[in-house]
């Protein structure tokens, strides 16, 4: 799709998500709520009426009780809530009682796997906070950040551009630019689990530099690029050594995502036009697509976006256990869906954003519903629909607080195909030689060039 067509379609689109940039800023009086009745990144500080969602305490900064973490050691998380007992177990027998707090995808999982699927709910915790510089940047953005080019880009600082959002695209950009690792060096194991339980394995080595999260220098959208990523395929053997370099812009109308790929068979580096969207994800044996890493990433251009508001829902939260080194993959990867006993759910407030495929565009998913956690601005669940408008896939991502960066790290994620019974366990590190190393700061822009991978590929 030519950029001119993209821009024209964006101008012609009429939906609540595309608003003029002049309406993005909030008043000083509203911004003053940050750090008071709102957390510094915009979540409601208070709990809900009956206390089933607790008040935000933020009592821990840069530490997790019971996890004797050493900076940049690559150790695995330890669950600070390991001794807690569930307060609720939702099964196919009682699911109707809790339907209003479940997504269509969750309800479909109960219907598809009534004997084995369940949701284990634990007491809620909102115990971890961000460093002060994150709060300062969020306050700056509340007063100054704007959407540009009908929502295809932002003008502001790189983290949490809209802590008090007014539209779907503002919520989406918070998800695209949350507080995350500045540098990440991690091995991601990937399991494509067939309906019969057989597993096809993949693995990738990720080295990323999220310029939008530089803790030492204030990141500005005027710098052009929000993130640089280097992905090397380790498994399967047939794809071993393939590499991709990708550059992520702050504005998809003025600078599309750039990517280069190295093929070890031809030993050549080529530009990858149109990289992203529904192209296959490396290492997943064709069972995932590029723009569903973290549930949605990249340009919003192919969809019309609508904000459905905020809901109280049972979602994965504080998933230290599911990402710990105490579990083996055999403990997690059961047929049809991951072992429900290892995934922690809590009642949380989430923003709900709906995306409908724009007329004249193509994508595997005709509709997507994203559920974005209010405390972290990270997507935790997604319902995805096929070309006929039927619910096709359901996905979850588990986050845990990581002391390396004093923020929330994207951990193991599971993408369920409700039609075939297959699912993907993605971004797992339980049996990796080391866990993620975050914010060490050892990467720089010179690594993320076509020449860099060309030199290593020889």
C-alpha positions in Angstrom: 0.0 0.0 0.0 1.5 3.3 -1.1 2.0 6.0 1.6 -0.2 8.3 -0.3 -3.1 5.8 0.0 -2.4 5.4 3.6 -2.6 9.1 4.3 -5.7 9.5 2.2 -7.5 6.7 4.0 -6.5 8.1 7.3 -8.0 11.5 6.4 -11.2 9.9 5.2 -11.7 7.6 8.1 -14.4 8.7 10.5 -14.1 7.1 14.0 -13.7 8.1 17.6 -10.1 7.0 17.6 -8.9 9.6 15.1 -8.9 13.0 16.8 -7.2 16.2 16.0 -3.9 16.7 17.8 -5.1 19.9 19.4 -7.3 17.9 21.7 -4.5 15.6 23.0 -3.2 17.9 25.7 -5.0 18.1 29.1 -5.3 21.2 31.3 -2.9 21.9 34.1 -5.7 21.2 36.6 -6.3 17.7 35.1 -2.6 16.9 34.8 -2.3 17.8 38.5 -4.2 14.6 39.3 -1.1 12.6 38.3 0.6 11.3 41.4 -2.5 12.1 43.5 -5.9 10.5 42.8 -4.2 9.0 39.7 -0.9 7.2 39.8 1.9 9.0 38.0 1.2 7.2 34.8 -2.5 7.7 34.9 -4.1 4.7 36.6 -6.8 5.2 39.2 -5.0 5.1 42.6 -8.1 3.9 44.5 -9.4 0.4 44.6 -12.9 -0.5 43.5 -16.0 -0.3 45.7 -15.8 -3.8 47.3 -12.0 -3.9 47.5 -11.6 -6.7 45.1 -9.3 -4.4 43.2 -6.9 -2.9 45.8 -5.6 0.6 46.1 -2.3 1.3 44.4 0.5 1.3 47.0 3.7 1.3 44.9 5.6 0.3 48.1 8.4 -1.3 46.2 10.9 0.4 43.8 13.6 -1.7 42.2 13.1 -4.7 44.4 10.9 -7.8 44.6 10.5 -9.3 48.0 12.0 -12.8 48.1 14.0 -12.3 44.9 17.7 -11.8 45.7 18.3 -10.2 42.4 21.7 -9.0 41.1 21.7 -6.4 38.4 22.2 -7.6 34.9 22.8 -11.2 36.1 20.1 -12.7 33.9 18.5 -14.5 36.8 15.0 -15.8 36.7 12.2 -14.2 38.7 11.0 -15.5 42.0 7.3 -15.2 42.9 6.8 -12.8 45.9 3.2 -14.2 46.3 4.1 -17.9 46.1 2.3 -18.7 49.4 -1.0 -17.1 48.4 -4.1 -19.3 47.8 -6.6 -18.7 45.0 -9.7 -16.7 46.0 -11.7 -18.0 43.0 -11.4 -20.7 40.3 -13.6 -20.2 37.2 -14.5 -23.3 35.3 -16.9 -24.3 32.6 -19.4 -25.1 35.3 -19.5 -21.6 36.9 -18.3 -19.4 34.0 -21.7 -17.8 33.5 -21.5 -16.2 37.0 -18.4 -14.3 35.9 -19.1 -13.6 32.3 -19.3 -9.9 32.6 -15.6 -9.9 33.7 -14.4 -12.1 30.9 -13.6 -11.5 27.3 -15.2 -13.3 24.4 -11.9 -15.1 23.9 -11.9 -16.4 27.5 -15.5 -17.6 27.2 -14.7 -19.3 24.0 -11.8 -21.2 25.7 -14.3 -22.6 28.3 -16.6 -23.7 25.5 -13.7 -25.3 23.5 -12.0 -27.0 26.5 -14.7 -27.5 29.1 -12.9 -30.3 30.9 -9.5 -28.7 31.3 -9.5 -24.9 30.9 -9.9 -22.8 34.0 -9.0 -19.4 35.3 -7.3 -19.3 38.7 -7.8 -15.9 40.4 -5.6 -14.6 43.2 -5.8 -11.5 45.5 -4.9 -8.4 43.6 -1.6 -6.5 44.2 -0.5 -3.1 43.0 2.7 -3.0 44.9 5.4 -1.8 42.5 6.2 1.6 41.2 8.3 3.4 38.5 11.3 5.7 39.1 10.7 9.4 39.5 12.0 10.2 36.0 9.2 8.1 34.5 6.6 10.2 36.5 8.2 13.4 35.4 8.0 12.4 31.7 4.4 11.3 32.0 3.5 14.7 33.6 5.3 16.5 30.8 3.4 14.5 28.2 0.1 15.1 29.8 0.6 18.8 29.3 2.4 18.8 25.9 2.1 15.5 23.9 -0.1 15.4 20.8 -1.2 13.0 18.2 0.1 13.8 14.7 -1.1 12.9 11.2 -4.5 11.7 12.3 -3.1 9.4 14.9 -0.3 7.8 12.8 2.3 9.4 15.0 2.9 11.3 18.2 4.7 14.5 19.2 6.1 14.3 22.7 8.4 12.3 25.0 8.9 8.6 24.4 7.2 7.0 27.4 3.5 7.0 28.2 2.6 9.9 25.8 -1.0 10.1 27.0 -1.3 9.3 30.7 -4.9 10.8 30.7 -6.1 9.5 27.3 -9.2 10.8 25.6 -9.3 8.5 22.5 -8.6 5.0 21.3 -5.4 6.0 19.5 -4.1 7.7 22.6 -4.6 4.5 24.6 -3.0 2.5 21.8 0.1 4.8 21.7 0.5 4.3 25.4 0.6 0.5 24.7 3.0 1.0 21.9 5.2 3.2 24.1 4.9 1.9 27.6 7.6 2.0 30.3 9.8 -1.0 29.2 13.4 -2.0 28.9 15.8 0.6 27.4 18.1 -2.3 26.4 17.2 -5.9 26.3 19.4 -9.0 25.7 17.3 -12.1 25.9 16.7 -15.6 24.5 13.1 -16.3 23.7 12.0 -19.9 23.5 9.0 -20.6 21.3 6.8 -23.7 21.4 4.1 -24.4 18.7 1.9 -26.9 20.6 -0.2 -29.1 18.3 -3.7 -30.3 19.4 -2.2 -33.7 20.0 0.5 -32.3 22.3 3.4 -32.6 20.0 5.7 -29.5 20.0 7.7 -27.8 17.3 10.4 -25.6 18.8 11.8 -22.3 17.9 14.1 -19.9 19.6 15.3 -16.3 18.9 18.0 -14.1 20.4 16.7 -10.5 20.9 19.0 -7.5 21.3 16.9 -4.3 21.4 17.5 -0.7 22.0 14.4 1.2 23.0 15.4 4.8 22.5 12.0 5.9 23.9 13.0 4.4 27.3 16.5 5.8 27.7 16.7 6.6 31.4 19.8 8.9 31.0 18.7 11.2 28.2 15.2 12.6 27.6 13.7 10.8 24.5 11.9 13.0 22.1 9.7 12.1 19.2 11.7 14.6 17.1 14.6 12.1 17.2 12.7 10.0 14.7 13.1 6.4 15.9 11.6 5.0 19.1 13.3 1.5 19.0 15.9 -0.6 17.2 15.7 -4.4 17.2 18.1 -7.1 16.3 16.5 -10.6 16.0 18.6 -13.7 15.4 16.9 -17.1 14.8 18.4 -20.0 16.8 15.8 -22.6 16.1 14.5 -24.4 14.1 17.7 -25.6 12.5 16.6 -24.9 9.0 16.3 -21.2 9.8 19.3 -20.9 12.2 21.4 -17.8 11.6 18.7 -15.7 9.9 18.8 -12.2 11.2 16.5 -9.2 11.1 17.3 -5.6 11.9 14.2 -3.3 12.4 13.8 0.4 13.1 10.6 1.6 14.7 9.5 5.2 14.1 7.5 7.6 16.2 5.4 8.6 13.2 4.3 5.9 10.6 2.9 8.6 8.2 6.3 10.3 7.8 8.6 7.3 8.3 7.5 3.7 7.8 9.1 0.9 9.8 12.4 -0.1 8.2 13.9 -3.6 8.3 16.7 -5.6 6.7 17.0 -9.4 6.7 20.0 -11.6 6.4 19.5 -15.1 4.8 22.3 -17.6 5.8 21.6 -19.6 2.7 22.4 -16.9 0.3 24.6 -14.9 2.7 22.9 -11.7 1.5 21.2 -8.8 3.2 18.1 -7.4 1.7 15.7 -4.6 2.5 12.3 -6.0 3.8 9.6 -3.8 2.3 6.3 -3.6 4.2 7.9 -5.4 7.2 5.3 -6.2 9.9 1.6 -6.6 9.9 0.6 -10.2 9.2 4.0 -11.5 8.0 5.1 -14.7 9.8 7.0 -14.3 13.1 10.5 -15.8 12.9 10.9 -19.0 15.0 7.2 -19.7 15.3 6.8 -22.2 12.5 4.3 -19.9 10.9 1.9 -19.9 13.8 2.3 -16.2 14.8 2.4 -13.0 12.9 4.7 -10.0 13.4 2.3 -7.5 14.6 0.9 -9.6 17.4 4.1 -9.6 19.5 2.9 -7.9 22.7 -0.6 -8.4 21.1 -0.2 -5.4 18.8 2.8 -3.5 17.5 3.6 -1.3 14.6 1.6 1.0 12.4 -2.1 1.5 13.3 -2.9 2.4 9.6 -4.9 -0.7 8.6 -7.6 -0.4 11.2 -10.2 2.0 12.4 -9.9 2.3 16.2 -12.6 2.7 18.8 -12.4 3.2 22.5 -14.9 1.0 24.4 -14.0 2.4 27.8 -12.6 0.8 30.9 -13.7 -2.5 32.4 -13.0 -4.6 35.5 -11.7 -8.0 34.2 -9.9 -11.1 35.2 -6.6 -10.9 33.4 -3.0 -12.3 33.8 -1.1 -10.2 36.4 2.0 -10.5 38.5 3.0 -13.6 36.5 6.3 -14.2 38.3 5.5 -17.9 38.7 4.9 -18.5 35.0 8.2 -17.0 34.1 10.3 -18.5 36.9 13.2 -20.9 36.5 11.4 -23.3 38.9 9.1 -24.4 36.1 10.1 -26.6 33.3 8.4 -26.4 29.9 6.8 -29.8 30.5 5.1 -28.2 33.6 3.6 -25.4 31.4 2.9 -26.8 27.9 0.0 -29.1 28.2 -2.2 -30.0 25.2 -4.7 -27.4 23.9 -3.7 -24.6 26.3 -1.0 -23.9 28.9 -1.4 -25.5 32.3 -3.9 -23.2 34.1 -2.3 -23.9 37.5 0.8 -21.8 36.6 -0.9 -18.7 35.3 -1.9 -16.1 37.9 -5.0 -14.0 37.2 -6.2 -11.0 39.2 -9.2 -8.7 38.9 -7.8 -5.5 37.2 -9.1 -2.4 35.5 -8.3 -2.5 31.8 -8.8 -0.2 28.9 -10.7 -1.9 26.0 -9.8 -0.8 22.4 -11.5 -2.3 19.3 -9.9 -2.3 15.9 -11.9 -2.9 12.7 -10.1 -3.5 9.4 -10.3 -0.4 7.3 -12.0 -0.6 3.9 -9.5 -1.2 1.1 -6.9 -2.8 3.4 -6.0 -6.4 4.0 -5.0 -8.3 7.1 -5.5 -11.8 8.5 -7.6 -10.3 11.3 -10.7 -8.4 10.4 -11.3 -7.3 13.9 -9.1 -7.1 17.1 -10.1 -6.3 20.6 -7.2 -5.3 22.9 -7.3 -5.2 26.7 -4.7 -2.9 28.1 -3.8 -2.8 31.8 -4.3 0.6 33.4 -1.3 0.3 35.7 1.3 -0.6 33.1 -0.3 0.5 29.7 0.7 -3.0 28.5 -1.7 -5.2 26.5 -2.6 -8.3 28.5 -5.3 -10.0 26.4 -6.5 -9.9 22.8 -9.5 -11.4 20.9 -8.8 -11.7 17.2 -11.4 -12.4 14.4 -11.1 -13.9 11.0 -12.2 -12.5 7.6 -15.8 -13.7 8.2 -15.9 -11.9 11.5 -15.8 -15.1 13.6 -13.7 -15.2 16.7 -10.5 -17.1 15.7 -7.7 -16.5 18.2 -7.3 -15.6 21.8 -4.0 -14.4 23.3 -2.6 -13.5 26.7 0.7 -11.9 27.8 2.1 -12.2 31.3 4.1 -9.3 32.8 6.2 -9.3 35.9 8.2 -6.5 37.6 11.9 -6.6 36.9 14.5 -4.9 39.2 16.9 -4.4 36.4 14.8 -1.6 35.1 12.2 -1.0 37.9 9.4 -1.6 35.4 7.3 -4.4 34.0 8.8 -6.9 31.7 6.9 -8.8 29.0 7.1 -12.5 29.8 5.6 -15.7 28.5 2.7 -15.2 26.1 0.2 -17.7 24.7 -1.6 -17.5 21.4 -4.5 -19.9 21.0 -6.1 -20.9 17.7 -9.7 -21.7 18.6 -10.2 -23.4 15.3 -7.3 -25.9 15.1 -6.7 -26.4 18.8 -3.1 -25.4 18.4 -1.4 -22.7 20.5 2.0 -21.0 20.7 4.0 -20.5 23.8 6.0 -17.4 23.0 8.8 -15.4 24.7 9.5 -18.1 27.3 12.8 -18.2 29.2 12.2 -20.8 32.0 14.7 -23.2 30.6 17.0 -20.7 28.9 20.6 -20.5 30.0 19.8 -17.0 31.4 16.8 -14.7 31.8 16.5 -11.3 30.2 19.3 -8.8 30.9 17.6 -5.4 30.9 18.8 -1.8 30.9 22.5 -2.7 31.0 23.0 -0.1 28.4 25.6 -2.0 26.4 24.0 -1.5 22.9 24.3 1.6 20.6 22.8 2.7 17.3 25.8 1.5 15.3 24.8 -2.1 15.9 21.4 -1.8 14.1 22.5 -1.4 10.5 22.4 -3.5 7.4 26.2 -3.4 7.3 26.4 -4.7 10.9 24.5 -7.9 10.1 26.2 -8.2 6.7 29.6 -8.3 8.5 28.5 -10.9 11.0 26.9 -13.1 8.4 30.1 -13.6 6.4 
